[in-house]
Amino acid sequence: MVHVAKVLTLLTCAVFAPAAGTANEAISFDGSWKEQGFLRLFSNDFGQRGRQLDIVSDGTVSLLWRNRPIGTACLILA
């Protein structure tokens, strides 16, 4: 049986700027992001390559996260 891995490049990001003003910031996938898996489920394979994020998923579930400065948030969905 052959399993075909799907390469996903789904990136959803919302930036909530502090009340003092807004700042556009390029997202950098520099290796500082951490993967969070779920019990009894296999994890995705993430490739952090600067301004590009590669996601390989074959019926797997996990998320990628990192700490952000107060007043900002970013979510990567796969």
Secondary structure as the mmCIF struct_conf table of DSSP 4:
data_model
#
loop_
_struct_conf.conf_type_id
_struct_conf.id
_struct_conf.beg_label_comp_id
_struct_conf.beg_label_asym_id
_struct_conf.beg_label_seq_id
_struct_conf.end_label_comp_id
_struct_conf.end_label_asym_id
_struct_conf.end_label_seq_id
HELX_LH_PP_P HELX_LH_PP_P1 VAL A 2 ALA A 5
STRN STRN1 LYS A 6 LEU A 8
TURN_TY1_P TURN_TY1_P1 ALA A 19 ALA A 20
STRN STRN2 PHE A 29 PHE A 29
BEND BEND1 ASP A 30 GLY A 31
STRN STRN3 LYS A 34 GLY A 37
TURN_TY1_P TURN_TY1_P2 LEU A 39 ARG A 40
BEND BEND2 LEU A 41 LEU A 41
HELX_LH_PP_P HELX_LH_PP_P2 PHE A 42 ASN A 44
STRN STRN4 ASP A 45 ARG A 49
STRN STRN5 GLY A 50 GLY A 50
TURN_TY1_P TURN_TY1_P3 ARG A 51 ARG A 51
STRN STRN6 GLN A 52 SER A 57
BEND BEND3 ASP A 58 GLY A 59
STRN STRN7 SER A 62 TRP A 65
TURN_TY1_P TURN_TY1_P4 ILE A 70 GLY A 71
STRN STRN8 ILE A 76 ILE A 76
#
